[in-house]
């Protein structure tokens, strides 16, 4: 009698899960909920940024040209809001005779020159308060020093003389290192903070962070060219750009969840296919061995 070779039993076919089935598993639903929370926070930030991109109550045109008392615009030590930069103000006080200082790298209609600045002790304050004033411009270093010396003499002659200054209120330009090889005392920026370090009689002194450019020259100087600031746009495009960024980030949070879930599904399908291929190869080998026997 001829014997029939044994054959391996067929393997039951296992179907891989669909992407939808993987996404509906508790782990991925929990991760989706977390992604939605993150996306919601990012979307809220975008909406918040967008709400500040448009100024719904901009200052009326020409408001900076209305002369206002200095203390109605800003207080000593406070920062100047952007709409008030360049505001014309008036202030009364007395000069501190020893504190007329020359600042270089000042341009008048594209011509480089110098400012002579002074410390004006503001009148009518509860405690000593000062503001830096740019009194005028000249193209000559020697003329600037001569004007500063003359203003010192005048202030020493009449130390209690009250002067009224009208001009534009400008924010501190910030500190700067003198050019290489220049006198260490050289000032190239109009910075009340730096001037304060060279002023006298400053114990217990309140100081404005801003300075005033006098509209009329004080002393033997030329007037400082200080045109009205450009009218500010109602739309802040930088804020709109930030709002768009937040929206992109919110979308990316959801895309990241989808990408992670899809990667997990693809890996599971590949692992299952590999297992089935190994099982099929094993069955074929077993069948071949049985046939030889």
Secondary structure in CASP SS format (residue, H / E / C, confidence):
PFRMAT SS
TARGET T0000
AUTHOR 0000-0000-0000
METHOD secondary structure of the structure
MODEL  1
X C 1.00
X C 1.00
X C 1.00
X C 1.00
X C 1.00
X C 1.00
X C 1.00
X C 1.00
X C 1.00
X C 1.00
X C 1.00
X C 1.00
X C 1.00
X C 1.00
X C 1.00
X C 1.00
X C 1.00
X C 1.00
X H 1.00
X H 1.00
X H 1.00
X H 1.00
X H 1.00
X C 1.00
X C 1.00
X H 1.00
X H 1.00
X H 1.00
X H 1.00
X H 1.00
X H 1.00
X H 1.00
X H 1.00
X H 1.00
X H 1.00
X H 1.00
X H 1.00
X H 1.00
X H 1.00
X H 1.00
X H 1.00
X H 1.00
X H 1.00
X H 1.00
X H 1.00
X H 1.00
X H 1.00
X H 1.00
X H 1.00
X H 1.00
X H 1.00
X C 1.00
X C 1.00
X E 1.00
X C 1.00
X C 1.00
X C 1.00
X C 1.00
X C 1.00
X C 1.00
X C 1.00
X C 1.00
X H 1.00
X H 1.00
X H 1.00
X C 1.00
X C 1.00
X E 1.00
X E 1.00
X H 1.00
X H 1.00
X H 1.00
X H 1.00
X C 1.00
X C 1.00
X C 1.00
X C 1.00
X C 1.00
X C 1.00
X C 1.00
X C 1.00
X H 1.00
X H 1.00
X H 1.00
X C 1.00
X C 1.00
X C 1.00
X E 1.00
X E 1.00
X E 1.00
X E 1.00
X E 1.00
X E 1.00
X E 1.00
X E 1.00
X C 1.00
X C 1.00
X C 1.00
X C 1.00
X C 1.00
X E 1.00
X E 1.00
X E 1.00
X E 1.00
X E 1.00
X E 1.00
X E 1.00
X E 1.00
X C 1.00
X C 1.00
X E 1.00
X E 1.00
X E 1.00
X E 1.00
X E 1.00
X E 1.00
X E 1.00
X E 1.00
X E 1.00
X E 1.00
X E 1.00
X E 1.00
X C 1.00
X C 1.00
X C 1.00
X C 1.00
X C 1.00
X C 1.00
X E 1.00
X E 1.00
X E 1.00
X E 1.00
X E 1.00
X E 1.00
X E 1.00
X E 1.00
X E 1.00
X E 1.00
X C 1.00
X C 1.00
X H 1.00
X H 1.00
X H 1.00
X H 1.00
X H 1.00
X H 1.00
X H 1.00
X H 1.00
X H 1.00
X H 1.00
X H 1.00
X H 1.00
X H 1.00
X H 1.00
X H 1.00
X H 1.00
X H 1.00
X C 1.00
X C 1.00
X C 1.00
X C 1.00
X C 1.00
X E 1.00
X E 1.00
X E 1.00
X E 1.00
X E 1.00
X E 1.00
X E 1.00
X E 1.00
X C 1.00
X C 1.00
X C 1.00
X C 1.00
X C 1.00
X C 1.00
X C 1.00
X C 1.00
X C 1.00
X C 1.00
X C 1.00
X C 1.00
X C 1.00
X C 1.00
X C 1.00
X C 1.00
X C 1.00
X C 1.00
X C 1.00
X C 1.00
X C 1.00
X H 1.00
X H 1.00
X H 1.00
X H 1.00
X H 1.00
X C 1.00
X C 1.00
X C 1.00
X C 1.00
X C 1.00
X C 1.00
X C 1.00
X C 1.00
X C 1.00
X E 1.00
X E 1.00
X E 1.00
X E 1.00
X E 1.00
X E 1.00
X E 1.00
X E 1.00
X E 1.00
X C 1.00
X C 1.00
X C 1.00
X C 1.00
X C 1.00
X C 1.00
X C 1.00
X E 1.00
X C 1.00
X C 1.00
X C 1.00
X C 1.00
X C 1.00
X C 1.00
X C 1.00
X C 1.00
X C 1.00
X C 1.00
X C 1.00
X C 1.00
X E 1.00
X C 1.00
X H 1.00
X H 1.00
X H 1.00
X H 1.00
X H 1.00
X H 1.00
X H 1.00
X H 1.00
X H 1.00
X H 1.00
X H 1.00
X H 1.00
X H 1.00
X H 1.00
X H 1.00
X H 1.00
X H 1.00
X H 1.00
X H 1.00
X H 1.00
X H 1.00
X H 1.00
X H 1.00
X H 1.00
X H 1.00
X H 1.00
X H 1.00
X H 1.00
X H 1.00
X H 1.00
X H 1.00
X H 1.00
X H 1.00
X H 1.00
X H 1.00
X H 1.00
X H 1.00
X H 1.00
X H 1.00
X H 1.00
X H 1.00
X H 1.00
X H 1.00
X H 1.00
X H 1.00
X H 1.00
X H 1.00
X H 1.00
X H 1.00
X H 1.00
X H 1.00
X H 1.00
X H 1.00
X H 1.00
X H 1.00
X H 1.00
X C 1.00
END
